[in-house]
Amino acid sequence: MVNPSPSWKWTRNQNWPRQLLAGLAGLILMLQLWMLGVEPASATGVYSMPSLAPGEPTWVVDQAGALSRATRGELGGNLEKLAKQTGTEVRFVTIHRLDYGETIDSFTDKLFETWYPTPEAQANQVLLVLDNVTNTAAIRVGSGVESVLPKETAESVAQETLLVPLRQGNKYNQAFLDASDRLVAVLSGEPDPGPPVVESDVQIEGTFARAEDTNDRSATILVVVLLVLATVIPMATYYLYQAFQS
């Protein structure tokens, strides 16, 4: 049996460092993607919202998919009844992730002006918008509704009635049902039930580390280790490659 020639052995030795480099490069890329936390979901802009005009029987636009079908149905029924009785149209919108540079307030302003482009169209409108990524909300009220729904009350609905259930565990269905109940009461001329009562829990200081603190430290250590690996591996690979080339 003929032994492999030296030149064949040298060719084989030249190829495997390149394969090692390719494998390490792939590993580094995966580490970088993991640390950057690449999000597959796209952002929401006003351009991606459905068209809507005053009088249309669309009361809930759940782009984020945060609400159950039963909740959407209950909200739609309550808001449609309110519109027939008072002439005031309230619409709820949920979105998932704002466009870069957009805030919940700027998005809500643009959507309000897109759906209701004239002062006449805006007069009897109320628009409440929530971004379920940041759990931030904004509300806009037409000039014809301000006498019944003052700015302070409207802001309380958006920042307290809507957001308190979310701070207590992302209870989106409860949050919008509570906001609907309060808005319907106020806009119907009934007494304002006010924001939800928040009970503060008394915390006793302890000497033990909290679970979230331990998790944060562990996550920080892991990220530091991965950053070091992402720096050291390419350098080591380069010197290894140079050694095989020499």
C-alpha positions as CSV (number, residue, x, y, z in Angstrom):
1,M,0.0,0.0,0.0
2,V,1.4,3.4,-1.0
3,N,1.8,5.9,1.8
4,P,0.3,9.3,1.3
5,S,2.9,11.7,-0.2
6,P,4.2,14.5,2.0
7,S,2.6,17.1,-0.3
8,W,-0.8,15.5,0.3
9,K,-0.3,15.7,4.1
10,W,0.8,19.3,3.9
11,T,-2.3,20.2,1.8
12,R,-4.5,18.5,4.5
13,N,-2.8,20.5,7.3
14,Q,-3.4,23.7,5.4
15,N,-7.1,23.2,5.0
16,W,-8.2,22.3,8.6
17,P,-7.1,25.7,10.1
18,R,-9.4,27.4,7.7
19,Q,-12.3,25.1,8.8
20,L,-11.5,25.9,12.4
21,L,-11.6,29.6,11.6
22,A,-15.0,29.3,9.9
23,G,-16.4,27.4,12.9
24,L,-15.1,29.9,15.4
25,A,-16.4,32.8,13.3
26,G,-19.9,31.2,13.3
27,L,-19.7,30.8,17.1
28,I,-18.7,34.4,17.6
29,L,-21.6,35.5,15.3
30,M,-24.1,33.5,17.3
31,L,-22.7,35.0,20.6
32,Q,-23.0,38.5,19.2
33,L,-26.6,37.9,18.1
34,W,-27.5,36.5,21.4
35,M,-26.0,39.4,23.3
36,L,-27.7,42.0,21.1
37,G,-31.1,40.3,21.6
38,V,-32.2,40.5,18.0
39,E,-36.0,41.0,17.9
40,P,-37.9,39.4,15.0
41,A,-41.0,41.5,15.5
42,S,-41.3,44.6,13.4
43,A,-42.2,48.0,14.8
44,T,-45.6,49.6,14.5
45,G,-46.1,53.0,12.7
46,V,-49.2,55.0,11.9
47,Y,-48.8,53.8,8.2
48,S,-49.4,50.2,9.3
49,M,-52.6,50.9,11.1
50,P,-56.0,50.3,9.4
51,S,-57.9,53.2,8.0
52,L,-60.7,54.5,10.2
53,A,-63.2,57.3,10.1
54,P,-65.8,58.8,12.5
55,G,-68.9,56.7,12.7
56,E,-67.3,53.4,11.8
57,P,-68.3,50.6,14.2
58,T,-64.7,49.7,15.0
59,W,-64.0,50.3,18.6
60,V,-61.0,48.2,19.4
61,V,-57.9,47.8,17.3
62,D,-55.8,45.2,19.0
63,Q,-52.6,45.2,16.9
64,A,-50.6,43.7,19.8
65,G,-52.9,40.8,20.3
66,A,-53.0,41.6,24.0
67,L,-56.8,41.2,24.5
68,S,-59.0,38.1,24.5
69,R,-61.8,37.7,22.0
70,A,-64.3,38.0,24.8
71,T,-62.8,41.2,26.1
72,R,-62.8,42.8,22.6
73,G,-66.4,41.8,22.3
74,E,-67.4,43.3,25.6
75,L,-65.5,46.5,25.0
76,G,-67.0,46.9,21.6
77,G,-70.5,46.5,22.9
78,N,-70.0,49.0,25.7
79,L,-68.4,51.6,23.5
80,E,-71.0,51.3,20.7
81,K,-73.7,51.7,23.3
82,L,-72.0,54.8,24.6
83,A,-71.7,56.3,21.1
84,K,-75.4,55.8,20.4
85,Q,-76.4,57.4,23.8
86,T,-74.0,60.3,23.9
87,G,-72.5,60.8,20.4
88,T,-69.0,60.4,21.9
89,E,-66.9,57.8,20.2
90,V,-64.2,56.1,22.2
91,R,-61.6,53.8,20.6
92,F,-59.0,51.6,22.2
93,V,-55.7,50.7,20.3
94,T,-52.9,48.3,21.3
95,I,-49.6,48.2,19.4
96,H,-46.5,46.1,19.7
97,R,-43.3,48.1,19.6
98,L,-43.0,51.7,18.4
99,D,-41.0,52.9,15.4
100,Y,-37.5,54.1,16.2
101,G,-37.6,57.7,17.5
102,E,-41.4,57.5,18.1
103,T,-43.0,57.9,21.5
104,I,-46.4,56.8,22.7
105,D,-47.5,60.4,22.7
106,S,-46.3,61.3,19.2
107,F,-47.7,58.1,17.9
108,T,-51.1,58.8,19.4
109,D,-51.1,62.4,18.1
110,K,-50.4,61.2,14.6
111,L,-53.0,58.4,14.7
112,F,-55.6,60.8,16.1
113,E,-54.9,63.3,13.3
114,T,-54.8,60.5,10.6
115,W,-58.1,59.0,11.6
116,Y,-59.8,62.4,12.3
117,P,-58.1,65.0,10.0
118,T,-60.4,68.0,10.7
119,P,-61.5,69.8,13.9
120,E,-65.0,68.7,13.2
121,A,-64.1,65.1,12.9
122,Q,-62.0,65.2,16.1
123,A,-64.6,67.0,18.2
124,N,-66.4,64.0,19.7
125,Q,-63.6,61.5,19.7
126,V,-61.5,59.9,22.4
127,L,-58.5,57.7,21.5
128,L,-56.6,55.6,24.1
129,V,-53.4,53.8,22.9
130,L,-51.2,51.3,24.7
131,D,-47.8,49.9,23.6
132,N,-47.5,46.5,25.2
133,V,-43.7,46.4,24.9
134,T,-43.1,49.4,27.2
135,N,-46.5,49.3,28.8
136,T,-46.9,53.1,28.2
137,A,-50.2,54.7,27.3
138,A,-51.5,58.0,25.9
139,I,-55.0,59.4,25.4
140,R,-56.3,62.1,23.2
141,V,-59.7,63.9,23.7
142,G,-61.6,66.0,21.1
143,S,-62.6,69.5,21.9
144,G,-66.3,68.6,22.1
145,V,-65.6,66.1,24.9
146,E,-63.3,68.2,27.1
147,S,-66.1,69.7,29.1
148,V,-67.3,66.2,30.2
149,L,-63.9,64.6,30.3
150,P,-61.3,67.1,31.6
151,K,-57.6,66.6,30.8
152,E,-56.8,65.6,34.4
153,T,-59.4,62.9,34.4
154,A,-58.4,61.6,30.9
155,E,-54.7,61.4,32.0
156,S,-55.8,59.6,35.1
157,V,-57.6,57.0,33.0
158,A,-54.5,56.5,30.8
159,Q,-51.8,56.5,33.5
160,E,-53.7,55.0,36.5
161,T,-56.8,53.1,35.6
162,L,-55.2,51.5,32.6
163,L,-51.7,51.0,33.9
164,V,-52.2,49.8,37.5
165,P,-53.4,46.3,36.4
166,L,-50.4,46.1,34.1
167,R,-48.0,46.9,36.9
168,Q,-49.7,44.1,38.9
169,G,-49.0,41.4,36.4
170,N,-49.7,42.5,32.8
171,K,-53.5,42.1,33.2
172,Y,-54.4,43.6,29.9
173,N,-58.0,42.4,29.8
174,Q,-58.7,43.9,33.2
175,A,-56.9,47.1,32.4
176,F,-59.0,47.9,29.4
177,L,-62.2,46.8,31.0
178,D,-61.5,49.1,33.9
179,A,-60.6,51.9,31.6
180,S,-63.8,51.3,29.6
181,D,-66.0,51.3,32.8
182,R,-64.5,54.6,34.0
183,L,-64.8,56.3,30.7
184,V,-68.3,55.2,30.1
185,A,-69.4,56.4,33.5
186,V,-67.8,59.8,33.1
187,L,-68.9,60.4,29.6
188,S,-72.5,59.3,30.5
189,G,-72.6,62.0,33.1
190,E,-72.3,59.7,36.1
191,P,-69.9,60.4,39.0
192,D,-66.3,59.5,38.3
193,P,-65.4,56.3,40.1
194,G,-61.8,57.4,40.2
195,P,-58.6,55.5,39.7
196,P,-58.0,52.1,41.3
197,V,-56.8,52.0,44.9
198,V,-53.2,50.8,45.1
199,E,-52.3,49.0,48.4
200,S,-48.7,49.4,49.3
201,D,-47.0,46.3,50.7
202,V,-44.8,46.8,53.8
203,Q,-41.3,45.5,53.0
204,I,-39.1,44.3,55.8
205,E,-35.4,44.7,55.1
206,G,-33.5,41.4,55.2
207,T,-29.9,40.3,55.0
208,F,-30.4,37.9,52.2
209,A,-30.0,38.7,48.6
210,R,-33.2,38.9,46.6
211,A,-33.7,36.4,43.7
212,E,-33.8,39.2,41.2
213,D,-30.5,40.7,42.5
214,T,-28.9,37.3,42.2
215,N,-30.3,36.8,38.7
216,D,-29.0,40.3,37.6
217,R,-25.5,39.5,38.9
218,S,-25.5,36.1,37.2
219,A,-26.6,37.7,33.9
220,T,-23.9,40.4,34.2
221,I,-21.2,37.8,34.8
222,L,-22.4,35.8,31.8
223,V,-22.4,38.8,29.5
224,V,-18.9,39.8,30.6
225,V,-17.6,36.2,30.0
226,L,-19.2,36.2,26.5
227,L,-17.6,39.6,25.7
228,V,-14.2,38.3,26.8
229,L,-14.6,35.2,24.7
230,A,-15.7,37.2,21.7
231,T,-12.5,39.2,22.0
232,V,-10.0,36.5,22.9
233,I,-11.2,33.8,20.4
234,P,-10.6,35.8,17.3
235,M,-7.1,36.8,18.6
236,A,-6.2,33.2,19.5
237,T,-7.5,32.0,16.1
238,Y,-5.5,34.6,14.3
239,Y,-2.2,33.6,16.0
240,L,-3.0,29.9,15.5
241,Y,-3.6,30.5,11.8
242,Q,-0.3,32.5,11.5
243,A,1.5,29.6,13.2
244,F,0.2,27.1,10.7
245,Q,1.1,29.4,7.8
246,S,4.7,29.8,9.0
